[in-house]
Amino acid sequence: MRVVTNKALVDFSDSHPLASEPLQAWRKIIESRTFGGFADLKSACNSIDRVGNYYVFDICGNKYRIIAAIHFNRQMLFIRQVLTHKEYDAWKR
């Protein structure tokens, strides 16, 4: 699956340096596989939930959240936002 784009992860890491390594590890897992649907994704990334039309990944022991839109038919994952846990709690779904 292709992650569009890595810039969101890098930009978030600029202000949260400890997030860099776990975010890039997550990206490598996503980009190394093909996912047919949510069940396939859940098997690779157990800490994922569906929230409305988005997929929310818990990263680094739930310290960070990646909110993404996924098009399984095109194998593309679009990062909508990267947030801290506190920012996610205030996020308007």
Summary of the structure (lengths in Angstrom):
residues: 93
radius of gyration: 12.2
end to end distance: 24.6
largest distance: 33.7
contacts: 253
relative contact order: 0.20
helix: 40%
strand: 32%
